[in-house]
């Protein structure tokens, strides 16, 4: 059970580290081949682009998990902690609704592209599989938002950063 908790706590970090490392290696290869061997590797450009997009989505999940997404907190900070907790929870429920809608729309969109048979120009990977990053990452965002809501409801004297920093 300990390994499951470790995966839950660090999955996005490990994956983002891996994606970032792959992207750096691919771009480094491209630079070496282009400027030293005077030959361009087309597949590294396309692969690094897709890796970057995946990195952005998984980094957004990390930001949710750590409570680092932008919020407008001026008025909310003036509220008592009991009310503040429910205002934050309400805003997270609105955000959760958005992410659930994005899972559905992202799935429909990627399925449509997948069924069209469109392939990437160089790697010849079905583009619909790459588009599947959208519903997968928004589903993961939804999961992390739900976890934050549960932590906030369980904690009586709440500060946004204190719930996140305890984990």
C-alpha positions as a Markdown table, in Angstrom:
| # | Residue | x | y | z |
|---|---|---|---|---|
| 1 | Unk | 0.0 | 0.0 | 0.0 |
| 2 | Unk | 3.0 | 2.3 | 0.6 |
| 3 | Unk | 4.0 | 2.1 | -3.1 |
| 4 | Unk | 0.5 | 3.1 | -4.1 |
| 5 | Unk | 0.6 | 6.2 | -1.9 |
| 6 | Unk | 4.1 | 7.0 | -3.3 |
| 7 | Unk | 2.7 | 6.8 | -6.9 |
| 8 | Unk | -0.3 | 8.9 | -5.9 |
| 9 | Unk | 1.9 | 11.6 | -4.4 |
| 10 | Unk | 4.6 | 11.6 | -7.1 |
| 11 | Unk | 3.1 | 10.3 | -10.4 |
| 12 | Unk | 2.9 | 13.6 | -12.2 |
| 13 | Unk | 6.4 | 14.7 | -10.9 |
| 14 | Unk | 8.0 | 11.5 | -12.2 |
| 15 | Unk | 6.2 | 11.7 | -15.5 |
| 16 | Unk | 7.0 | 15.4 | -16.0 |
| 17 | Unk | 10.7 | 14.8 | -15.2 |
| 18 | Unk | 10.7 | 12.0 | -17.7 |
| 19 | Unk | 9.0 | 14.1 | -20.4 |
| 20 | Unk | 11.2 | 17.1 | -19.7 |
| 21 | Unk | 14.3 | 14.9 | -20.0 |
| 22 | Unk | 13.1 | 13.4 | -23.2 |
| 23 | Unk | 12.4 | 16.8 | -24.6 |
| 24 | Unk | 15.8 | 18.2 | -23.7 |
| 25 | Unk | 17.6 | 15.1 | -25.2 |
| 26 | Unk | 15.5 | 15.4 | -28.4 |
| 27 | Unk | 16.2 | 19.1 | -28.8 |
| 28 | Unk | 19.9 | 18.6 | -28.0 |
| 29 | Unk | 20.1 | 15.9 | -30.7 |
| 30 | Unk | 18.4 | 18.2 | -33.2 |
| 31 | Unk | 20.9 | 21.0 | -32.4 |
| 32 | Unk | 23.9 | 18.6 | -32.7 |
| 33 | Unk | 22.7 | 17.1 | -36.0 |
| 34 | Unk | 21.8 | 20.5 | -37.5 |
| 35 | Unk | 24.9 | 22.4 | -36.6 |
| 36 | Unk | 27.6 | 19.8 | -36.5 |
| 37 | Unk | 26.5 | 17.3 | -39.1 |
| 38 | Unk | 24.5 | 19.8 | -41.2 |
| 39 | Unk | 21.6 | 17.4 | -41.3 |
| 40 | Unk | 18.1 | 18.0 | -39.8 |
| 41 | Unk | 16.2 | 15.2 | -37.9 |
| 42 | Unk | 12.6 | 15.9 | -38.6 |
| 43 | Unk | 11.3 | 13.3 | -36.2 |
| 44 | Unk | 13.0 | 15.0 | -33.2 |
| 45 | Unk | 11.1 | 18.3 | -33.8 |
| 46 | Unk | 7.7 | 16.6 | -34.0 |
| 47 | Unk | 8.4 | 14.3 | -31.0 |
| 48 | Unk | 9.7 | 17.2 | -28.9 |
| 49 | Unk | 6.6 | 19.3 | -29.8 |
| 50 | Unk | 4.3 | 16.5 | -28.6 |
| 51 | Unk | 6.4 | 15.9 | -25.5 |
| 52 | Unk | 6.2 | 19.6 | -24.7 |
| 53 | Unk | 2.4 | 19.6 | -25.0 |
| 54 | Unk | 2.2 | 16.5 | -22.7 |
| 55 | Unk | 4.6 | 18.3 | -20.2 |
| 56 | Unk | 2.4 | 21.3 | -20.1 |
| 57 | Unk | -0.7 | 19.3 | -19.3 |
| 58 | Unk | 0.9 | 17.2 | -16.6 |
| 59 | Unk | 2.5 | 20.3 | -15.1 |
| 60 | Unk | -1.0 | 21.8 | -14.8 |
| 61 | Unk | -2.0 | 18.7 | -12.8 |
| 62 | Unk | 1.1 | 19.3 | -10.5 |
| 63 | Unk | 0.0 | 22.9 | -10.0 |
| 64 | Unk | -3.5 | 21.7 | -8.9 |
| 65 | Unk | -2.0 | 19.1 | -6.6 |
| 66 | Unk | 0.2 | 21.7 | -4.9 |
| 67 | Unk | -2.4 | 24.5 | -4.9 |
| 68 | Unk | -0.4 | 26.7 | -7.2 |
| 69 | Unk | -2.9 | 27.7 | -9.8 |
| 70 | Unk | -3.8 | 31.4 | -10.0 |
| 71 | Unk | -6.7 | 32.5 | -7.9 |
| 72 | Unk | -8.2 | 35.9 | -7.1 |
| 73 | Unk | -8.1 | 35.9 | -3.3 |
| 74 | Unk | -8.4 | 39.6 | -2.3 |
| 75 | Unk | -11.9 | 39.4 | -1.0 |
| 76 | Unk | -11.8 | 35.8 | 0.1 |
| 77 | Unk | -8.8 | 36.4 | 2.4 |
| 78 | Unk | -10.9 | 38.9 | 4.4 |
| 79 | Unk | -13.5 | 36.3 | 5.2 |
| 80 | Unk | -13.5 | 34.2 | 8.3 |
| 81 | Unk | -11.8 | 30.7 | 7.9 |
| 82 | Unk | -15.1 | 28.8 | 8.1 |
| 83 | Unk | -16.7 | 30.8 | 5.3 |
| 84 | Unk | -13.4 | 30.9 | 3.4 |
| 85 | Unk | -13.3 | 27.1 | 3.3 |
| 86 | Unk | -16.7 | 26.9 | 1.7 |
| 87 | Unk | -16.0 | 29.7 | -0.8 |
| 88 | Unk | -12.8 | 27.8 | -1.9 |
| 89 | Unk | -14.8 | 24.6 | -2.1 |
| 90 | Unk | -17.5 | 26.2 | -4.1 |
| 91 | Unk | -15.0 | 27.6 | -6.6 |
| 92 | Unk | -13.3 | 24.2 | -6.8 |
| 93 | Unk | -16.7 | 22.6 | -7.6 |
| 94 | Unk | -17.1 | 25.1 | -10.5 |
| 95 | Unk | -13.6 | 24.3 | -11.7 |
| 96 | Unk | -14.3 | 20.5 | -11.3 |
| 97 | Unk | -17.4 | 20.9 | -13.4 |
| 98 | Unk | -15.3 | 22.6 | -16.1 |
| 99 | Unk | -12.7 | 19.8 | -16.1 |
| 100 | Unk | -15.4 | 17.1 | -16.3 |
| 101 | Unk | -16.9 | 18.9 | -19.3 |
| 102 | Unk | -13.4 | 19.1 | -20.9 |
| 103 | Unk | -12.9 | 15.3 | -20.3 |
| 104 | Unk | -16.1 | 14.7 | -22.3 |
| 105 | Unk | -15.4 | 17.2 | -25.0 |
| 106 | Unk | -11.7 | 16.2 | -25.3 |
| 107 | Unk | -12.7 | 12.5 | -25.5 |
| 108 | Unk | -15.3 | 13.3 | -28.3 |
| 109 | Unk | -12.8 | 15.4 | -30.2 |
| 110 | Unk | -9.9 | 12.9 | -30.0 |
| 111 | Unk | -12.2 | 10.0 | -30.9 |
| 112 | Unk | -13.4 | 12.0 | -33.9 |
| 113 | Unk | -9.8 | 12.6 | -35.0 |
| 114 | Unk | -8.9 | 9.0 | -34.2 |
| 115 | Unk | -11.7 | 7.7 | -36.4 |
| 116 | Unk | -10.7 | 10.0 | -39.2 |
| 117 | Unk | -7.4 | 8.2 | -39.5 |
| 118 | Unk | -5.3 | 11.4 | -39.5 |
| 119 | Unk | -1.6 | 10.7 | -38.9 |
| 120 | Unk | 1.2 | 13.0 | -37.9 |
| 121 | Unk | 3.4 | 14.0 | -40.8 |
| 122 | Unk | 6.8 | 12.5 | -39.7 |
| 123 | Unk | 6.1 | 10.0 | -37.0 |
| 124 | Unk | 3.0 | 8.6 | -38.7 |
| 125 | Unk | 1.3 | 8.3 | -35.3 |
| 126 | Unk | -2.5 | 8.6 | -35.2 |
| 127 | Unk | -3.1 | 12.2 | -34.1 |
| 128 | Unk | -6.2 | 11.1 | -32.2 |
| 129 | Unk | -3.9 | 9.2 | -29.8 |
| 130 | Unk | -2.0 | 12.4 | -29.1 |
| 131 | Unk | -5.3 | 14.3 | -28.7 |
| 132 | Unk | -6.2 | 11.7 | -26.0 |
| 133 | Unk | -3.8 | 13.6 | -23.7 |
| 134 | Unk | -6.6 | 16.2 | -23.2 |
| 135 | Unk | -9.2 | 13.9 | -21.7 |
| 136 | Unk | -6.6 | 11.9 | -19.8 |
| 137 | Unk | -5.0 | 15.0 | -18.2 |
| 138 | Unk | -8.3 | 16.7 | -17.5 |
| 139 | Unk | -9.5 | 13.5 | -15.8 |
| 140 | Unk | -6.4 | 13.6 | -13.7 |
| 141 | Unk | -7.0 | 17.3 | -13.0 |
| 142 | Unk | -10.5 | 16.3 | -11.8 |
| 143 | Unk | -9.1 | 13.7 | -9.5 |
| 144 | Unk | -6.7 | 16.1 | -8.0 |
| 145 | Unk | -9.4 | 18.8 | -7.5 |
| 146 | Unk | -11.6 | 16.2 | -5.8 |
| 147 | Unk | -8.6 | 15.3 | -3.5 |
| 148 | Unk | -8.2 | 19.0 | -2.6 |
| 149 | Unk | -11.9 | 19.4 | -1.9 |
| 150 | Unk | -11.8 | 16.4 | 0.5 |
| 151 | Unk | -8.7 | 17.7 | 2.3 |
| 152 | Unk | -10.3 | 21.1 | 2.7 |
| 153 | Unk | -13.5 | 19.7 | 4.0 |
| 154 | Unk | -11.7 | 17.5 | 6.5 |
| 155 | Unk | -9.6 | 20.3 | 7.8 |
| 156 | Unk | -11.4 | 22.8 | 10.2 |
| 157 | Unk | -9.0 | 25.8 | 10.3 |
| 158 | Unk | -8.2 | 26.2 | 6.7 |
| 159 | Unk | -5.7 | 28.1 | 4.7 |
| 160 | Unk | -5.2 | 27.1 | 1.1 |
| 161 | Unk | -1.5 | 26.8 | 1.4 |
| 162 | Unk | -1.6 | 24.9 | 4.6 |
| 163 | Unk | -3.7 | 22.1 | 3.1 |
| 164 | Unk | -1.3 | 21.7 | 0.2 |
| 165 | Unk | 1.9 | 22.1 | 2.2 |
| 166 | Unk | 1.0 | 19.3 | 4.7 |
| 167 | Unk | 1.1 | 16.8 | 1.8 |
